[in-house]
Amino acid sequence: DITLLIKPQWTIIDATRTMMSGGPQGPSKELKTPNMIIFSKDQVAADAYAAQTLFPPSAYNKVKYIQKAADMGIGVADISKMDIIEVAL
């Protein structure tokens, strides 16, 4: 709700190595290494992209706050409406 008052300049998600269980402190029995860093001026888009990239569709549908934030007008949750640029290093 605070983002309705103060909009962040950038959202940065470090997904170089992610815990798929046991988070945020761990330990985790399931680690993924997508080696991604996600930058966005739209925090909802960043979360939506990360969730849809890292989780299977059945799990992504359980992440209700992303669509709720989009419904509140905070950002975009539909990946098809995003301008995604991937840069490999």
C-alpha positions in Angstrom: 0.0 0.0 0.0 2.9 2.4 0.6 3.6 2.4 -3.1 0.3 4.2 -3.6 2.0 7.2 -1.9 5.7 6.8 -2.8 6.6 5.2 -6.1 10.1 3.7 -6.3 12.4 4.9 -9.0 13.7 1.4 -9.8 12.9 -2.2 -8.7 15.9 -4.6 -8.8 15.4 -8.3 -8.2 18.6 -10.4 -7.7 17.7 -13.8 -9.1 21.2 -15.0 -9.7 20.6 -17.7 -7.2 17.2 -18.3 -5.6 15.8 -20.4 -2.8 12.6 -22.1 -3.9 11.8 -23.3 -0.4 12.8 -22.4 3.2 13.1 -18.6 2.4 14.0 -16.0 3.2 16.6 -17.2 5.7 17.0 -20.8 4.6 18.3 -23.4 4.5 16.7 -24.4 1.2 16.5 -27.9 -0.2 15.8 -26.5 -3.6 18.1 -23.9 -5.2 17.8 -22.5 -8.7 20.5 -20.5 -10.5 18.7 -18.6 -13.2 21.6 -16.1 -13.2 19.2 -13.1 -13.8 19.0 -9.6 -12.4 15.7 -8.0 -13.2 15.5 -4.2 -13.4 12.3 -2.3 -13.9 10.7 1.1 -13.2 7.5 -0.9 -12.7 7.6 -3.0 -9.5 4.6 -5.1 -10.4 6.1 -5.9 -13.8 9.4 -6.9 -12.1 7.6 -9.3 -9.7 5.3 -10.7 -12.4 8.2 -11.4 -14.7 10.3 -13.0 -11.9 7.4 -15.1 -10.7 6.4 -16.3 -14.2 10.1 -17.0 -15.1 11.0 -18.9 -11.9 7.8 -20.7 -10.9 5.7 -23.2 -12.8 2.3 -21.9 -13.9 0.4 -23.7 -11.1 2.6 -22.0 -8.5 2.4 -18.6 -10.2 -1.4 -18.6 -9.9 -1.0 -18.7 -6.1 0.9 -15.4 -6.1 -2.2 -13.3 -5.6 -0.6 -10.0 -4.6 0.8 -9.4 -8.1 -2.7 -9.2 -9.7 -4.1 -7.3 -6.8 -1.3 -4.7 -7.2 -2.1 -4.4 -10.9 -5.8 -4.1 -10.1 -4.9 -1.2 -7.8 -3.1 0.6 -10.7 0.3 0.2 -9.2 1.8 -1.5 -12.3 1.4 -4.1 -15.0 1.1 -7.8 -14.3 0.6 -9.0 -17.9 3.9 -10.0 -19.4 2.4 -9.7 -23.0 2.1 -6.0 -22.3 5.7 -5.5 -21.2 8.7 -4.4 -23.3 11.2 -7.0 -22.1 14.9 -6.6 -23.1 17.2 -9.4 -22.3 21.0 -8.8 -22.1 23.4 -11.6 -21.9 26.8 -11.0 -20.3 
